[in-house]
Amino acid sequence: MAATRLIALHKNKGMTVAACLKNRTDYIENPDKTEQGQYVSSYACSTLTADEEFMLTKRQYDLVNGRRQKSDVIAYQIRQSFRPGEITAEEANKVGYELAMRFTKGKHAFVVATHTDRQHIHNHVIFNSTALDGSRKFRDFFFSALAVQRLSDLICLEHQLSVIEKKPYRERQKRIVYPPKESNRDRLCGIIDTILAEKPGDYETFLQKLERQGYEVKRGKYTSVKGKGQKRFIRFRTLGTGYGEDEIKAVLEGKVKHQPYQKKPPKEQPFQLLVDIQGKMAEGKSVGYKKWAAKFNLKEMSKTLLFLQEQKIGSAEELREHATAATERYHAMGDAIKAAEARLTEIAVLKTHIINYAKTRDVYAAYRKAGYSKTFLDAHREEITLHKAAKAAFDEAEMQKLPKVKELDAEFAELLTKKKAAYPDYRKARNEMQGLVRAQKNVERFFAEEKPAQENEQAR
């Protein structure tokens, strides 16, 4: 499958034409990419001095025509790639040579370099913008890139190679799911997994292997590392379960088995509220926005209908009943959690007053025995103040008998356990209520927009 591109090469700022040509030809003739120059061929020039011979032709052009353009195209480059495993490097070089010869019709010198450093073999062809006789230059005509591509496809078919089939725009497959990007933390976890699989002898050896991977290690109370291009250090203990210092040391000592990090797949986004198209148009939105909003509403309404099918809801009235019941259930659970939180706060305050009252009882008795002496008050102001505050709280609560601290601790622990256990159901009830209410609003808005359209049709 050959993919072909035609690129015009211009002179870089701050560089001469000769330097630019040498830079480009040196790149495509790189020995590491062309099996030590084995797959480099040329026409009307030597592969070793192609840039100098290109320049000689350009000087002849300047002498013949008597003019010199400062921002002219110095050369053209063709990139031609093939399906992996379909062609050898030697055959690819021949195909690239034939393409350059037929496209330039033998009137321009060129160099063909076949690169094998990637999974797919590909050609780089550079041909001189100036003709061999120095009389004219190649002019990039309209659709020249398309002409190169079609000629490349024709040659590939002649050599029994596959080509890319061009599909109409409407039939092209659009990318709707993009590959997830790997974060610095995910990359670090993967490297730690690899190092732990090698079973280093101790923690210091583990850190040294991490340094050899290009990470800067900061040793101290909490080990942290920073990779190339990163601005901040990352502490091991912030990477999640299995990647803290103590956990890594336990793995190295053979006490536990390391469990590699498993990235959770992204959650599917729920359907969204429909756009109020009439309201947006009244605000001055364009016709293009109206078209987008109409498509958006159709997609979100389709998701809404699927949601209602999953919930086995078949009518607007049934949806209203479900939404009302879910809302009441959500608020009831919320009120129960708030009541538990209020009682927990009350128990904590009451427990503090009981403890303070017991601790300051003797001091307050001595203060009363001293006839509420000002001198005694100044010496024990904090204890006396705490005692009075506790007594005032008991009187306000109209408590005839103080509860025991152990009883309050038991009630506190029981309420706290129930509160924590209620949170998962509370979140579930909230999500259920939000989904049903959102579906109800979508259905109401959809039929509200459909009603004027139907009335207009009947009027016609």
CORJO-V227667 format. One line per field, one symbol per residue. phi: phi as a letter, one per 20 degrees, with the letter a starting at -180 (. if undefined). Layout:
# CORJO-V227667
phi = ???
This chain:
# CORJO-V227667
phi = .edccdceddfffncfffffffffffffeggfddllmfdccbcmaefecfffffffffffffffembbefdefeaccddcdcfgmebefffffffffffffffelmecfbcdcdecedfdfbdddddffeffemebcfdfefmfffffffffffffffemdfcfeedggfefeefdceffeeffffffffffgffffflffbfffgffffffeneedderfcfccbefneecfdfgfeeofncfgfffffffenfcdfdgfdfffffffffdffeffffffffofeffffffffffffffffffffffffelddbffffffffffffffffffffffffffffffffffffffffffffdfffffffffemlfffffffcffffffffffffffffeleecffffffffffffffffffffefgffffffffffffffffffffffffffffffffffff
